[in-house]
Amino acid sequence: MAIKMAINGFGRIGRAALKIAIKNKDLDLVAINDLTDNKT
């Protein structure tokens, strides 16, 4: 059974965590939360 994981923030560490989650079949990425400017 995979470990469910969420990333809070998509900066340098968040992107590194995403790369690890993609390569590791034991991690299940369920959410990414990030604050950005809404210019639209």
N, CA, C and O of each residue as an XYZ file, in Angstrom:
160
protein
N       0.839     -1.178      0.000
C       0.000      0.000      0.000
C       0.887      1.245      0.000
O       1.818      1.353      0.797
N       0.592      2.171     -0.889
C       1.399      3.379     -1.031
C       1.076      4.392      0.069
O      -0.043      4.444      0.580
N       2.070      5.183      0.415
C       1.890      6.272      1.373
C       1.341      7.476      0.620
O       1.916      7.901     -0.382
N       0.230      8.027      1.100
C      -0.350      9.207      0.470
C       0.411     10.443      0.926
O       0.688     10.610      2.114
N       0.746     11.307     -0.026
C       1.581     12.458      0.263
C       0.999     13.698     -0.394
O       0.506     13.634     -1.520
N       1.053     14.821      0.303
C       0.658     16.113     -0.251
C       1.841     17.061     -0.126
O       2.617     16.970      0.825
N       1.976     17.967     -1.080
C       3.053     18.949     -1.062
C       2.437     20.310     -0.784
O       1.536     20.752     -1.496
N       2.932     20.973      0.261
C       2.465     22.310      0.607
C       3.561     23.296      0.224
O       4.538     23.467      0.952
N       3.391     23.937     -0.917
C       4.401     24.848     -1.443
C       5.133     24.179     -2.588
O       5.539     23.022     -2.484
N       5.301     24.905     -3.679
C       5.922     24.315     -4.858
C       7.182     25.082     -5.233
O       7.442     25.353     -6.405
N       7.955     25.425     -4.213
C       9.254     26.059     -4.422
C      10.313     24.999     -4.660
O      10.032     23.922     -5.185
N      11.526     25.321     -4.268
C      12.656     24.417     -4.499
C      12.445     23.066     -3.829
O      12.674     22.027     -4.449
N      12.016     23.065     -2.585
C      11.831     21.811     -1.850
C      10.605     21.062     -2.356
O      10.638     19.836     -2.458
N       9.533     21.765     -2.673
C       8.335     21.122     -3.201
C       8.587     20.423     -4.528
O       8.096     19.318     -4.760
N       9.357     21.074     -5.400
C       9.690     20.455     -6.687
C      10.587     19.237     -6.498
O      10.457     18.249     -7.221
N      11.495     19.307     -5.530
C      12.352     18.149     -5.236
C      11.516     16.989     -4.698
O      11.753     15.834     -5.051
N      10.539     17.297     -3.846
C       9.654     16.255     -3.316
C       8.832     15.623     -4.435
O       8.593     14.415     -4.419
N       8.394     16.429     -5.408
C       7.642     15.897     -6.552
C       8.494     14.918     -7.351
O       8.011     13.854     -7.736
N       9.742     15.259     -7.602
C      10.631     14.364     -8.352
C      10.810     13.035     -7.627
O      10.827     11.976     -8.254
N      10.943     13.097     -6.309
C      11.079     11.873     -5.516
C       9.795     11.054     -5.585
O       9.845      9.833     -5.732
N       8.635     11.724     -5.478
C       7.351     11.017     -5.503
C       7.111     10.349     -6.853
O       6.544      9.258     -6.911
N       7.537     10.992     -7.936
C       7.354     10.405     -9.269
C       8.191      9.137     -9.417
O       7.732      8.154     -9.998
N       9.405      9.159     -8.899
C      10.308      8.016     -9.038
C       9.987      6.873     -8.087
O      10.347      5.728     -8.361
N       9.316      7.158     -6.973
C       9.076      6.164     -5.931
C       7.645      5.629     -6.036
O       6.689      6.382     -5.852
N       7.496      4.360     -6.326
C       6.170      3.750     -6.490
C       5.448      3.563     -5.157
O       4.251      3.276     -5.146
N       6.156      3.720     -4.029
C       5.529      3.582     -2.714
C       4.897      4.880     -2.228
O       4.292      4.904     -1.156
N       5.028      5.966     -3.000
C       4.428      7.251     -2.645
C       3.313      7.578     -3.625
O       3.478      7.441     -4.838
N       2.184      8.008     -3.094
C       1.028      8.385     -3.908
C       0.767      9.872     -3.684
O       0.288     10.264     -2.620
N       1.079     10.703     -4.681
C       0.891     12.147     -4.562
C      -0.583     12.475     -4.765
O      -1.146     12.192     -5.822
N      -1.206     13.071     -3.754
C      -2.642     13.333     -3.815
C      -2.981     14.809     -3.957
O      -4.086     15.140     -4.386
N      -2.050     15.718     -3.603
C      -2.357     17.151     -3.693
C      -1.082     17.977     -3.706
O      -0.064     17.600     -3.126
N      -1.169     19.128     -4.391
C      -0.121     20.143     -4.336
C      -0.806     21.467     -4.048
O      -1.734     21.860     -4.755
N      -0.346     22.156     -3.006
C      -0.913     23.440     -2.607
C       0.182     24.492     -2.737
O       1.287     24.309     -2.227
N      -0.128     25.606     -3.427
C       0.863     26.657     -3.583
C       0.160     28.000     -3.680
O      -0.928     28.097     -4.247
N       0.771     29.023     -3.135
C       0.242     30.378     -3.239
C       0.904     31.079     -4.420
O       2.126     31.049     -4.562
N       0.094     31.708     -5.263
C       0.618     32.444     -6.407
C      -0.141     33.751     -6.557
O      -1.176     33.954     -5.922
N       0.369     34.623     -7.385
C      -0.334     35.854     -7.710
C      -1.419     35.556     -8.735
O      -1.166     34.880     -9.732
N      -2.619     36.057     -8.494
C      -3.719     35.887     -9.446
C      -3.814     37.138    -10.311
O      -4.546     38.071     -9.980
N      -3.087     37.160    -11.401
C      -3.068     38.317    -12.287
C      -4.146     38.236    -13.360
O      -4.305     39.173    -14.142
N      -4.881     37.146    -13.409
C      -5.919     37.010    -14.433
C      -7.248     37.509    -13.939
O      -8.235     37.469    -14.675
